[in-house]
Amino acid sequence: MSKGAPPGIRITQKDLIEGIDVDFSEEQESWNIYKLSDGTTMKVKLVLRGVKRLKRYSPDGNPIYIIQTQNVVRTLNIPKEIKAKPKERTVKPV
């Protein structure tokens, strides 16, 4: 989980165990909207799932946070010519 840590700082398993879980509330979660070269519109949103503040600090004195996130992706306006035919249901409705 050291990916994303400030340069030169190595995050250890002990750092993660000793870290403090931090509560949070959503203030704003915006979609990033992209137009792909095939004509599809793609919407992407990063959703925060958890935050941990380590008992470690960057060289400038800021605390180091580890975050758990989820990527939410939606596609819109997909051109008909690149869509596949929907598969038939294998399970009958009850």
DRENFIMAR-426063 format. One record per residue: z, y, x of N, C-alpha, C, O in turn. Coordinates in steps of 0.1 Angstrom, whole numbers, padded with zeros to 4 digits, always signed. Atoms other than C-alpha are relative to their C-alpha. Example, Ala and Ser with C-alpha at 12.3 -4.5 7.8 and 13.67 -1.06 7.14 Angstrom:
residues 2
+0000-0012+0009+0078-0045+0123+0000+0012+0009+0007+0012+0019+0000-0011-0009+0071-0011+0137+0008+0011-0008+0009+0022-0003
end
This chain:
residues 94
+0000-0012+0008+0000+0000+0000+0000+0013+0009+0002+0023+0003+0000-0012-0009-0002+0023+0030-0013+0008-0002-0014+0019+0004+0012-0008+0003-0037+0034+0018+0003+0013-0007+0010+0013-0017-0003-0013+0007-0036+0071+0010+0012+0007+0006+0014+0019+0003-0011-0006-0007-0006+0078+0032-0005+0011+0010-0016+0010+0014+0005-0010-0010-0008+0109+0054-0003-0006+0013+0003-0016+0017+0004+0006-0012-0025+0103+0087+0012-0002+0010+0021+0007+0011-0011+0003-0010-0002+0087+0113+0013-0005-0006+0022-0008+0001-0012+0005+0007+0024+0075+0087-0003-0014-0005-0012-0015-0013+0001+0014+0005+0027+0038+0081+0011-0003-0010+0023-0002-0007-0009+0003+0010+0043+0028+0049+0004-0015+0001-0005-0024+0001-0004+0014-0001+0064-0004+0051+0005-0006-0013+0007+0002-0023-0006+0006+0012+0077-0029+0025+0014+0006-0002+0018+0008-0014-0014-0006+0001+0112-0015+0032-0001+0014-0007+0007+0017-0015+0002-0013+0006+0099+0020+0023-0002-0001-0015+0004+0007-0023+0003+0002+0014+0086+0007-0010+0013-0005-0008+0015+0000-0019-0013+0005+0006+0119-0012-0018+0010+0011-0002+0017+0012-0012-0010-0010+0000+0140+0018-0010-0004+0013-0008+0003+0022-0010+0005-0012+0008+0118+0043-0029+0006+0001-0013+0012-0008-0019-0006-0004+0013+0129+0060-0061-0011+0001-0010-0020+0009-0008+0009-0002+0011+0110+0055-0093+0002+0013-0007+0013+0017-0009-0001-0014+0006+0102+0089-0108-0007+0000-0014-0018-0004-0015+0006-0001+0013+0097+0094-0145-0010+0012-0001-0009+0021+0008+0010-0011+0001+0068+0116-0156-0005+0000-0015-0003-0009-0023+0006-0002+0014+0051+0129-0188-0014+0005+0002-0017+0013+0012+0014-0005-0001+0014+0135-0193-0001+0014-0005+0003+0018-0016+0003-0014+0004+0005+0172-0193-0015+0001-0004-0018+0008-0013+0015+0000+0003-0033+0167-0192-0006-0011+0007-0004-0014+0019+0008+0010-0006-0056+0138-0186-0014+0003-0005-0018+0001-0016+0014-0004+0003-0092+0149-0185-0010-0010+0004-0008-0018+0014+0011+0008-0004-0124+0130-0184-0009+0007+0010-0012+0019+0008+0011-0005-0008-0149+0134-0156-0012-0006-0006-0013-0018-0008+0013+0004+0007-0184+0132-0171-0011+0001+0010-0014+0011+0016+0011+0000-0009-0214+0121-0151-0012-0005-0007-0012-0013-0016+0013+0004+0005-0251+0118-0159-0006-0009+0011-0009-0004+0022+0005+0009-0009-0265+0087-0142-0016+0001+0001-0022+0006-0009+0014-0002-0001-0301+0086-0129-0008-0009-0010-0020-0006-0013+0007+0008+0010-0309+0059-0155+0001+0005-0014-0004-0001-0024-0002-0007+0013-0300+0083-0183+0013-0003-0007+0016+0004-0017-0013+0003+0006-0266+0068-0191+0010+0012+0003+0010+0018+0014-0011-0010-0002-0236+0092-0195+0012-0009+0003+0015-0018-0005-0012+0008-0003-0205+0078-0178+0012+0010+0000+0012+0020+0006-0012-0007+0000-0170+0091-0185+0011-0008+0007+0012-0020+0005-0010+0007-0008-0142+0083-0161+0013+0008+0000+0013+0020+0001-0013-0007+0001-0105+0091-0164+0010-0008+0009+0011-0021+0007-0011+0006-0008-0076+0083-0139+0013+0001-0008+0016+0013-0012-0012-0001+0008-0045+0074-0158+0012-0005+0009+0012-0015+0015-0012+0003-0008-0011+0075-0140+0009-0010-0007+0012-0008-0019-0009+0011+0005+0010+0043-0146+0014+0000+0005+0023-0005-0001-0014+0000-0006+0039+0048-0122+0000+0008+0012-0010+0010+0019-0002-0009-0011+0053+0070-0095+0012-0004+0008+0023-0007+0001-0012+0003-0008+0076+0062-0066+0001+0010+0011-0009+0012+0018-0002-0009-0011+0090+0088-0042+0007-0008+0011+0018-0013+0009-0006+0006-0011+0097+0074-0008+0010+0008+0007+0011+0020+0005-0010-0007-0008+0126+0083+0015-0007+0003+0013+0000+0002+0024+0008-0004-0011+0099+0094+0039-0007+0013-0002-0009+0017-0014+0006-0014+0001+0083+0128+0046-0012+0002+0009-0013-0004+0020+0012-0003-0009+0050+0141+0059+0004+0010+0011+0015+0015+0010-0004-0009-0010+0050+0162+0090+0003+0014-0004+0011+0021+0002-0003-0014+0005+0051+0194+0069+0012+0000-0009+0016+0010-0014-0013+0000+0008+0083+0182+0051-0001-0004-0014+0009-0005-0021+0002+0004+0014+0068+0171+0018+0003-0014-0002+0000-0023+0007-0003+0014+0002+0081+0139+0003-0013-0008-0002-0023-0002-0007+0012+0008+0002+0056+0110+0002+0002-0008-0013+0012-0014-0015+0000+0007+0013+0047+0096-0032-0010-0012+0000-0021-0010+0006+0010+0011+0002+0031+0062-0040-0002+0000-0015+0007+0001-0023+0003+0000+0014+0013+0061-0073-0008-0013-0004-0015-0018+0004+0008+0011+0006+0000+0033-0096-0009+0006-0010-0004+0014-0019+0010-0006+0009-0031+0042-0115-0009-0010-0007-0009-0022-0002+0010+0008+0006-0056+0028-0139-0013+0008-0002-0011+0020-0007+0013-0007+0003-0093+0038-0141-0005-0004-0014-0006-0016-0017+0006+0002+0013-0107+0041-0176-0014+0005+0000-0017+0016+0004+0015-0003+0000-0145+0040-0179-0006-0002-0013-0004-0013-0019+0008+0001+0013-0167+0046-0209-0015+0004+0003-0017+0013+0011+0014-0003-0002-0205+0046-0210-0005+0004-0014-0002-0002-0024+0006-0006+0012-0225+0066-0236-0015+0002+0002-0019+0003+0014+0014-0003+0000-0261+0072-0244-0008-0009+0010-0016-0004+0017+0007+0009-0009-0273+0041-0226-0014-0002-0006-0016-0005-0017+0014+0002+0004-0311+0039-0228-0002-0014-0005+0002-0023+0001+0003+0013+0006-0323+0011-0251-0007-0010+0010-0004-0022+0010+0008+0009-0008-0347-0002-0224+0008-0007+0011+0004-0016+0018-0008+0007-0010-0318-0011-0200+0011-0008-0006+0019-0015+0001-0010+0008+0007-0296-0027-0226-0004-0015-0002-0016-0017-0003+0003+0014+0003-0294-0065-0230+0003-0003-0015+0010+0005-0021-0002+0003+0014-0296-0082-0264+0015-0005-0001+0019-0013+0007-0014+0004+0002-0260-0087-0277+0000-0016-0002-0009-0021-0009-0001+0015+0001-0248-0124-0275+0005-0003-0014+0012+0005-0020-0005+0004+0013-0242-0143-0307+0015-0004+0002+0019-0009+0012-0014+0004+0000-0206-0150-0316+0001-0015+0001-0006-0022-0005-0002+0014-0001-0193-0184-0305+0012-0004-0009+0013-0016-0013-0012+0002+0009-0161-0181-0327-0003+0006-0013-0007+0018-0014+0002-0005+0013-0165-0178-0364+0012+0008-0005+0023+0004-0002-0012-0008+0006-0144-0151-0382+0007-0009-0010+0002-0018-0016-0009+0007+0009-0115-0165-0402-0001+0005-0014+0006+0000-0023
end
